[in-house]
């Protein structure tokens, strides 16, 4: 198989083939990791009033203008204002109010001094240094201004954004539904884990590897079973999966051998093939298509090849299906900590682990990058793109990488 489709063109085609799934309203406590289906603007300032950042005294800075250790200023305490309380008096010349952290600043006061910098009794406070107007006051809207854009549609809800929405009094958010993605493993040699493995058979690992990758991508994996190498059986399983799922991922049968029947089965199930094969290693053997607007990703049966192709081509489209605005990963330069001794006639993807221990982004490679070596993917959190036509790469080579 020597496909002409580059991985960049493959990604463009699959992205153009999908649209986000529908939206639903979800309680805020269940929104972590979900994708917003609405833009959100602030309906109120945060904080909604001027407040004190410390336990201390709210006063007029002008009253402390001449304060010094030799000539301290003593002010009369009007009241104590706790967090959650409200002021009852206006601070005037010669007076102050005791305020606790988070308490509103009373009218007339324009500065706060911490307890530790004063001497005080129950009715008086003494200051030995001048304060500036506005000192130690958290202004209304200092965190968020009313009308400010808080979040964009397509933005993933992380911990900070959940807190920001809660600060507006929100209890729910409109988010995109998590897409259901069917998983089909093809191959007469496959046995589900827990079964008996006869001579010549192997356990199906792709289902579990890709289920984890789908979950991490914001999808809900749906196991649709193991199917033997038979075009009619694969087509039937695919059609059934498409009835209840938003997309389907298959593994196996996508090369050009006698038992590589998945592309023909996709067409028999009514799918339009977007491309068959991609000029990238590992992951060259693949087939992508659509039926009724639903994406079908057929990947190699070789585990490491399948997961590499998934991260490179399938995941951007699935992220778009999830409604995410950041479908494509952000590239960044990485330096190979070890050399890679193979030539790369076509674009190659290296998998590895990001090492920031010396303050630079180094990529540490597992010993074996082979298509079937699934164990070398354990702990990998970064991939790097080796340009087509590259020779062996020495340690210290800089490549474009992206996080998994």
Backbone torsions as a table, in degrees:
resi	resn	phi	psi	omega
1	UNK	NA	118.3	177.2
2	UNK	-126.6	74.7	-175.6
3	UNK	-70.1	151.4	179.0
4	UNK	-92.8	-13.1	-176.5
5	UNK	-76.2	120.4	175.6
6	UNK	-75.0	163.1	179.4
7	UNK	-67.7	-30.3	177.4
8	UNK	-64.1	-42.5	178.1
9	UNK	-68.5	-36.7	178.3
10	UNK	-62.1	-44.8	178.9
11	UNK	-63.3	-41.4	179.5
12	UNK	-60.3	-42.5	-178.2
13	UNK	-66.9	-43.3	-177.6
14	UNK	-71.8	-34.3	177.0
15	UNK	-64.7	-38.4	-179.9
16	UNK	-70.2	-17.3	-173.3
17	UNK	-90.5	-8.9	-174.5
18	UNK	-126.1	156.9	173.7
19	UNK	-132.3	156.1	-179.9
20	UNK	-60.1	149.6	175.8
21	UNK	-74.4	176.8	-177.6
22	UNK	-68.3	171.8	-176.4
23	UNK	-108.2	163.2	175.7
24	UNK	-149.2	157.2	177.2
25	UNK	-97.2	128.3	-172.0
26	UNK	-127.6	139.5	175.0
27	UNK	-56.0	143.7	-173.9
28	UNK	-57.0	-35.9	-178.3
29	UNK	-67.3	-13.7	178.6
30	UNK	-107.3	11.5	-172.6
31	UNK	-95.4	-6.0	-176.7
32	UNK	-59.3	129.7	178.9
33	UNK	83.7	-8.8	178.6
34	UNK	-79.0	172.1	-176.6
35	UNK	-115.0	125.9	-177.9
36	UNK	-64.1	135.0	175.7
37	UNK	-104.0	12.4	-179.5
38	UNK	-145.8	150.7	169.0
39	UNK	-83.7	146.2	-176.7
40	UNK	-125.6	127.0	175.4
41	UNK	-112.8	150.4	-178.7
42	UNK	-70.0	131.7	177.6
43	UNK	-96.2	-7.5	-178.2
44	UNK	-155.5	154.7	173.0
45	UNK	-66.8	147.9	171.1
46	UNK	-131.7	121.1	-8.2
47	UNK	-68.0	161.3	-176.5
48	UNK	-80.4	-5.1	-179.5
49	UNK	-150.8	160.9	173.0
50	UNK	-63.8	134.2	-175.5
51	UNK	-139.2	164.1	-179.8
52	UNK	-92.1	134.3	177.4
53	UNK	-85.5	-6.5	-175.2
54	UNK	-137.2	166.7	160.8
55	UNK	-76.9	126.1	-177.6
56	UNK	-179.8	-146.7	-177.1
57	UNK	-132.3	130.7	175.5
58	UNK	-91.3	132.8	-173.6
59	UNK	-153.1	179.3	174.0
60	UNK	-91.7	122.9	-179.0
61	UNK	-58.4	-32.4	-178.5
62	UNK	-60.5	-28.9	-179.6
63	UNK	-70.3	-16.4	-177.5
64	UNK	-106.4	7.5	-172.4
65	UNK	-56.6	-35.1	-176.8
66	UNK	-106.2	11.9	-176.7
67	UNK	-69.7	139.3	176.7
68	UNK	-154.6	166.1	177.4
69	UNK	-59.0	-31.6	180.0
70	UNK	-80.0	-26.9	-178.7
71	UNK	-136.4	70.9	-178.3
72	UNK	-68.8	161.0	179.0
73	UNK	-110.1	132.9	178.4
74	UNK	-113.2	130.8	-178.1
75	UNK	-119.4	150.5	178.1
76	UNK	-83.8	132.5	-179.9
77	UNK	-86.6	119.4	-177.7
78	UNK	-79.1	-40.8	-174.3
79	UNK	-167.7	170.3	173.6
80	UNK	-112.7	129.9	-177.7
81	UNK	-117.6	108.4	177.4
82	UNK	-81.9	166.1	171.6
83	UNK	-60.7	132.5	-176.8
84	UNK	91.7	-10.2	178.0
85	UNK	-92.0	178.6	177.2
86	UNK	-131.2	146.1	178.4
87	UNK	-68.9	147.7	177.0
88	UNK	-115.0	-10.1	-177.0
89	UNK	-131.2	154.9	173.8
90	UNK	-93.5	131.9	178.0
91	UNK	-75.6	123.3	179.6
92	UNK	-120.4	179.5	-178.3
93	UNK	-54.3	130.6	176.8
94	UNK	84.4	6.0	-178.2
95	UNK	-125.7	166.4	177.0
96	UNK	-152.6	164.9	175.3
97	UNK	-125.3	135.4	174.4
98	UNK	-74.9	126.5	-179.3
99	UNK	-125.0	140.5	174.4
100	UNK	-98.2	161.3	-177.7
101	UNK	-52.9	126.3	-180.0
102	UNK	91.3	-6.2	-179.0
103	UNK	-73.4	149.1	177.1
104	UNK	-69.6	149.0	178.3
105	UNK	-81.8	127.0	-178.6
106	UNK	-71.2	155.6	177.6
107	UNK	-58.2	140.4	179.1
108	UNK	96.1	-27.3	179.9
109	UNK	-84.9	143.9	178.7
110	UNK	-135.2	13.3	177.3
111	UNK	-159.2	158.8	177.3
112	UNK	-131.2	136.2	174.3
113	UNK	-114.4	137.7	-178.7
114	UNK	-69.6	150.7	177.2
115	UNK	-51.1	-42.8	-172.6
116	UNK	-62.5	-18.0	-177.0
117	UNK	-103.1	17.9	-178.6
118	UNK	-131.7	168.9	163.9
119	UNK	-119.1	137.2	-172.4
120	UNK	-148.5	157.3	169.0
121	UNK	-123.1	-169.5	178.4
122	UNK	-68.9	-20.1	-174.9
123	UNK	-124.0	-8.8	-176.7
124	UNK	-140.4	151.4	176.1
125	UNK	-132.2	138.6	-177.0
126	UNK	-116.9	130.1	-176.3
127	UNK	-117.9	136.3	-175.0
128	UNK	-116.0	13.5	177.7
129	UNK	-151.8	149.0	-178.5
130	UNK	-73.4	152.7	174.7
131	UNK	-115.0	155.3	175.2
132	UNK	-95.6	150.3	175.4
133	UNK	-60.6	132.6	-178.7
134	UNK	88.4	-4.4	-176.5
135	UNK	-67.9	132.6	175.4
136	UNK	60.3	38.7	174.0
137	UNK	-123.9	126.3	173.7
138	UNK	-87.3	114.6	-173.9
139	UNK	-78.2	150.8	173.7
140	UNK	-56.5	132.3	179.9
141	UNK	78.7	6.3	-179.0
142	UNK	-62.8	-34.2	177.5
143	UNK	-83.5	-54.4	-176.6
144	UNK	-137.9	132.1	176.6
145	UNK	-95.0	138.9	176.0
146	UNK	-54.6	132.9	-179.9
147	UNK	93.2	-13.3	-179.6
148	UNK	-67.6	145.9	175.8
149	UNK	-74.9	119.3	-178.5
150	UNK	-92.0	-34.4	-177.0
151	UNK	-157.8	152.2	179.3
152	UNK	-103.1	153.6	171.0
153	UNK	-62.4	135.4	-177.8
154	UNK	94.6	-2.0	-179.4
155	UNK	-87.2	136.4	178.7
156	UNK	-76.4	136.4	-179.0
157	UNK	-82.3	107.0	174.3
158	UNK	-99.1	-176.9	-175.5
159	UNK	-60.3	-42.1	-179.1
160	UNK	-64.1	-42.0	-178.8
161	UNK	-68.3	-34.7	175.2
162	UNK	-60.2	-43.4	178.8
163	UNK	-65.2	-38.6	178.4
164	UNK	-62.8	-43.1	178.6
165	UNK	-65.2	-40.4	178.9
166	UNK	-63.8	-33.0	179.5
167	UNK	-65.8	-15.8	176.5
168	UNK	-94.3	2.7	-179.2
169	UNK	84.5	8.8	-179.9
170	UNK	-71.4	142.5	175.6
171	UNK	-117.3	-5.6	-178.8
172	UNK	-154.4	166.7	178.1
173	UNK	-146.4	150.8	174.0
174	UNK	-84.1	118.6	-178.3
175	UNK	-128.3	157.8	175.3
176	UNK	-71.7	143.4	175.5
177	UNK	-63.8	144.5	175.1
178	UNK	-72.4	121.3	-178.3
179	UNK	-64.0	139.5	172.3
180	UNK	-87.1	123.5	-177.7
181	UNK	-120.7	115.5	179.2
182	UNK	-72.9	142.9	178.1
183	UNK	-118.3	120.5	177.9
184	UNK	-123.2	126.8	174.3
185	UNK	-104.1	125.3	179.1
186	UNK	-108.9	145.2	178.6
187	UNK	143.7	121.6	-179.0
188	UNK	-67.0	-15.6	-179.3
189	UNK	-85.9	-6.8	-172.8
190	UNK	-86.6	142.3	176.1
191	UNK	-130.6	132.8	176.1
192	UNK	-62.6	140.3	175.4
193	UNK	-52.4	140.8	-176.8
194	UNK	100.3	-17.0	177.9
195	UNK	-89.9	-176.2	177.6
196	UNK	-94.0	126.8	-178.4
197	UNK	-95.3	106.4	178.2
198	UNK	-77.2	165.8	176.3
199	UNK	-54.2	134.3	-179.4
200	UNK	87.6	-2.8	-179.6
201	UNK	-107.8	159.3	177.5
202	UNK	-137.1	158.1	177.0
203	UNK	-77.1	145.7	178.9
204	UNK	-77.9	107.9	177.7
205	UNK	-98.7	-24.1	-175.3
206	UNK	-60.2	-37.3	-179.9
207	UNK	-56.0	-43.3	-175.2
208	UNK	-77.6	-39.0	177.7
209	UNK	-61.3	-49.1	-176.6
210	UNK	-74.5	-28.7	174.8
211	UNK	-62.3	-41.1	176.6
212	UNK	-65.0	-43.1	179.6
213	UNK	-64.9	-36.5	178.2
214	UNK	-67.4	-44.9	179.1
215	UNK	-60.2	-43.1	179.6
216	UNK	-65.5	-23.6	-180.0
217	UNK	-88.7	0.0	177.8
218	UNK	96.4	7.7	-179.4
219	UNK	-101.0	168.0	175.1
220	UNK	-111.6	110.0	179.9
221	UNK	-72.6	140.4	178.6
222	UNK	-124.3	114.6	-178.6
223	UNK	-72.4	122.0	179.4
224	UNK	-113.2	14.8	169.4
225	UNK	91.9	178.7	177.4
226	UNK	-104.3	133.2	-177.0
227	UNK	-121.5	135.6	179.5
228	UNK	-71.2	167.4	-178.2
229	UNK	-74.6	82.8	179.4
230	UNK	-150.5	121.8	-173.0
231	UNK	-58.3	-41.7	-179.1
232	UNK	-65.7	-39.4	179.7
233	UNK	-66.7	-40.9	179.4
234	UNK	-66.3	-42.8	179.4
235	UNK	-62.7	-40.5	179.1
236	UNK	-65.1	-43.7	178.9
237	UNK	-64.9	-38.6	179.4
238	UNK	-65.4	-46.1	179.7
239	UNK	-60.8	-41.2	179.2
240	UNK	-65.4	-41.8	180.0
241	UNK	-64.0	-38.6	-178.6
242	UNK	-68.2	-23.2	179.1
243	UNK	-65.2	-34.9	-175.5
244	UNK	-113.7	-1.0	-175.6
245	UNK	-120.8	161.4	178.8
246	UNK	-88.1	-19.0	178.1
247	UNK	-161.0	165.4	179.9
248	UNK	-136.6	138.7	173.0
249	UNK	-117.9	123.1	175.8
250	UNK	-112.8	154.7	171.8
251	UNK	-128.2	141.9	175.7
252	UNK	98.3	150.1	172.1
253	UNK	73.3	30.6	-176.0
254	UNK	-114.7	7.0	177.8
255	UNK	-89.9	-143.2	-175.6
256	UNK	-126.5	21.6	179.5
257	UNK	-82.0	177.2	-178.0
258	UNK	-62.5	-29.1	-177.0
259	UNK	-105.7	13.0	177.3
260	UNK	-90.8	89.2	-167.9
261	UNK	-110.2	-2.6	-172.5
262	UNK	-63.7	-46.2	179.0
263	UNK	-57.7	-42.3	178.1
264	UNK	-64.8	-37.2	178.3
265	UNK	-66.9	-36.1	176.7
266	UNK	-61.1	-44.9	179.8
267	UNK	-67.2	-37.1	178.2
268	UNK	-64.8	-29.0	178.7
269	UNK	-83.5	2.5	176.9
270	UNK	95.1	13.7	-178.0
271	UNK	-85.3	148.1	170.3
272	UNK	-96.3	123.3	-178.6
273	UNK	-77.5	124.8	176.6
274	UNK	-81.4	-40.2	173.5
275	UNK	-168.0	154.5	178.1
276	UNK	-123.7	104.9	-176.8
277	UNK	92.1	152.2	-178.6
278	UNK	-144.7	138.2	-176.4
279	UNK	-76.4	71.8	178.8
280	UNK	-153.5	146.9	176.4
281	UNK	-130.8	140.2	-12.6
282	UNK	-73.7	164.4	179.6
283	UNK	108.4	11.3	-179.3
284	UNK	-61.3	-41.1	179.8
285	UNK	-78.3	113.9	180.0
286	UNK	-167.3	166.0	172.9
287	UNK	-151.5	131.6	179.6
288	UNK	-122.2	143.1	178.5
289	UNK	-158.1	-179.3	177.6
290	UNK	-138.2	153.0	168.7
291	UNK	-142.9	124.4	-178.9
292	UNK	53.9	39.2	177.8
293	UNK	78.1	4.4	-179.5
294	UNK	-102.4	133.4	-175.7
295	UNK	-79.8	138.3	174.6
296	UNK	-121.1	120.7	-179.5
297	UNK	-113.7	107.9	178.4
298	UNK	-103.9	117.3	-173.0
299	UNK	-112.9	166.9	178.2
300	UNK	-60.8	152.8	173.3
301	UNK	-77.8	-17.8	175.7
302	UNK	-69.6	121.0	-168.8
303	UNK	-56.3	-50.8	-177.1
304	UNK	-67.5	-34.4	176.7
305	UNK	-64.7	-42.9	-179.4
306	UNK	-62.6	-46.2	-175.6
307	UNK	-71.1	-32.1	177.1
308	UNK	-65.7	-47.4	178.3
309	UNK	-62.5	-37.8	178.9
310	UNK	-57.9	-51.8	-176.8
311	UNK	-65.8	-33.9	-175.2
312	UNK	-78.4	-43.7	-170.4
313	UNK	-114.8	-47.1	-175.1
314	UNK	-71.3	-41.8	-172.8
315	UNK	-62.4	-41.8	176.7
316	UNK	-55.3	-42.4	180.0
317	UNK	-68.0	-38.7	179.5
318	UNK	-68.5	-34.0	174.7
319	UNK	-64.1	-39.2	176.0
320	UNK	-64.5	-39.6	176.7
321	UNK	-59.1	-35.2	178.2
322	UNK	-74.3	-10.1	-179.2
323	UNK	94.0	4.0	-174.8
324	UNK	-72.0	140.1	176.4
325	UNK	-77.2	-27.5	-179.1
326	UNK	-97.6	69.1	-178.4
327	UNK	-67.2	-40.6	-177.2
328	UNK	-93.7	141.9	179.2
329	UNK	-70.0	151.9	176.2
330	UNK	-81.2	118.4	179.9
331	UNK	-75.2	152.4	175.2
332	UNK	-151.8	153.2	-177.6
333	UNK	-75.3	135.0	174.0
334	UNK	-126.1	152.4	178.5
335	UNK	-112.8	130.0	179.3
336	UNK	-67.9	124.3	177.3
337	UNK	-76.4	-27.6	176.7
338	UNK	-126.5	157.9	177.8
339	UNK	-76.4	160.9	175.7
340	UNK	-125.4	120.1	-165.6
341	UNK	-95.5	7.6	-179.9
342	UNK	-100.3	151.9	172.3
343	UNK	-78.0	159.6	-179.5
344	UNK	-130.1	82.8	178.5
345	UNK	-60.4	-33.5	174.1
346	UNK	-117.4	169.9	178.2
347	UNK	-54.3	133.5	-178.8
348	UNK	-120.9	144.2	174.8
349	UNK	-108.8	123.4	173.9
350	UNK	-100.5	137.7	175.8
351	UNK	-108.5	147.9	-177.7
352	UNK	-172.0	-165.8	-176.7
353	UNK	-120.7	133.4	-179.4
354	UNK	-76.8	129.9	179.9
355	UNK	-121.4	114.2	-179.1
356	UNK	-109.9	16.0	-169.9
357	UNK	-62.9	-28.9	-179.5
358	UNK	-102.7	12.9	177.9
359	UNK	87.9	-0.5	175.0
360	UNK	-118.5	161.9	-179.2
361	UNK	-89.7	96.9	177.2
362	UNK	-103.3	148.5	178.7
363	UNK	-115.0	120.8	178.3
364	UNK	-98.8	126.8	-174.5
365	UNK	-93.9	139.9	169.5
366	UNK	-66.7	162.6	-174.8
367	UNK	-64.8	-32.3	-175.1
368	UNK	-127.9	123.4	179.0
369	UNK	-100.8	16.2	-174.3
370	UNK	-60.8	154.7	-177.7
371	UNK	-60.8	-29.9	-174.3
372	UNK	-102.2	0.1	-174.0
373	UNK	-90.7	82.4	-178.8
374	UNK	-67.2	-32.4	-177.2
375	UNK	-61.1	-24.1	-179.5
376	UNK	-76.4	-5.5	177.0
377	UNK	-88.3	-11.1	-176.9
378	UNK	-63.9	126.3	178.8
379	UNK	80.6	-3.8	179.9
380	UNK	-72.8	135.5	-179.3
381	UNK	-133.4	9.4	-179.7
382	UNK	-149.4	147.7	171.2
383	UNK	-124.6	152.6	178.7
384	UNK	-130.7	145.4	-176.3
385	UNK	-98.5	121.7	174.5
386	UNK	-98.0	119.3	-177.1
387	UNK	-61.1	145.7	176.4
388	UNK	-57.6	140.3	180.0
389	UNK	89.8	2.4	-179.5
390	UNK	-77.0	146.3	172.9
391	UNK	-90.1	-167.1	174.8
392	UNK	-55.4	144.3	-175.1
393	UNK	-109.5	123.6	176.7
394	UNK	-77.9	160.7	172.7
395	UNK	-56.8	141.7	-178.2
396	UNK	96.4	-6.6	177.0
397	UNK	-65.5	135.1	178.3
398	UNK	-96.0	130.5	-179.8
399	UNK	-130.3	165.1	173.2
400	UNK	-86.2	124.7	-178.0
401	UNK	-119.0	167.8	172.6
402	UNK	-149.6	148.2	-178.0
403	UNK	-78.4	147.6	176.6
404	UNK	-87.0	NA	NA
